[in-house]
Amino acid sequence: MNKKTFTKIPDIVGVSEFRADMASHLARAKKHPVVISERRGDDSYVILSKNSYNNLIDAKEDAEDAIELARLVVEHKDATFIPWDSIRPA
């Protein structure tokens, strides 16, 4: 899996500026997220490339899996396990 790091976004683009140069801003979104804001204090929107979005979802799922694995390890710390090779058909 291609690991991509996410950092805080340093700049915000206004809706009018985004609309005026949409192609350029969408090209930038391939490299890093672009934040569009209606007005200061109002709602903001983040534009991500498809790959960045998929990487973000993968990272979220990996984090959830790690939390579940840690929970299961603690829950079953004293359990006796049967080796997979002994129950798997040859």
PEPENOR-V363705 format. One record per residue. N is the residue number from 1. RES is the residue in one letter. PSI is psi in whole degrees, 0 to 359 (NA if undefined). OMEGA is omega in radians with two decimals (none if undefined). Layout:
BEGIN
n;res;psi;omega
N;RES;PSI;OMEGA
N;RES;PSI;OMEGA
END
This chain:
BEGIN
n;res;psi;omega
1;M;140;3.12
2;N;111;3.13
3;K;127;3.10
4;K;133;3.13
5;T;148;3.10
6;F;136;3.12
7;T;170;3.08
8;K;150;-3.07
9;I;122;-3.03
10;P;331;-3.06
11;D;156;-3.14
12;I;138;-3.12
13;V;135;3.06
14;G;158;-3.11
15;V;316;-3.12
16;S;317;3.12
17;E;319;3.12
18;F;313;-3.12
19;R;321;-3.10
20;A;329;-3.10
21;D;51;-3.03
22;M;316;-3.10
23;A;317;-3.14
24;S;317;-3.13
25;H;323;3.10
26;L;325;3.06
27;A;320;3.09
28;R;326;-3.12
29;A;341;3.07
30;K;333;-3.09
31;K;321;3.12
32;H;157;-3.10
33;P;147;3.07
34;V;130;3.12
35;V;131;3.11
36;I;132;-3.12
37;S;137;3.10
38;E;306;3.07
39;R;161;3.12
40;R;129;3.13
41;G;342;3.11
42;D;184;-3.14
43;D;146;3.04
44;S;155;-3.11
45;Y;142;-3.13
46;V;130;3.08
47;I;124;3.12
48;L;152;2.98
49;S;162;3.11
50;K;317;-3.14
51;N;318;3.12
52;S;319;3.11
53;Y;314;3.13
54;N;321;3.09
55;N;321;3.11
56;L;317;3.11
57;I;318;3.10
58;D;317;3.14
59;A;319;3.10
60;K;314;-3.14
61;E;321;3.10
62;D;319;3.13
63;A;318;3.11
64;E;319;3.11
65;D;320;3.13
66;A;320;3.11
67;I;316;3.13
68;E;318;3.11
69;L;316;3.12
70;A;320;3.11
71;R;316;-3.13
72;L;322;3.11
73;V;315;3.13
74;V;317;-3.10
75;E;327;-3.06
76;H;28;-3.04
77;K;331;-3.12
78;D;9;-3.09
79;A;151;3.03
80;T;126;-3.09
81;F;146;3.07
82;I;127;3.13
83;P;137;-3.11
84;W;321;-3.11
85;D;333;-3.12
86;S;344;3.14
87;I;346;-3.12
88;R;133;3.08
89;P;142;-3.10
90;A;NA;none
END
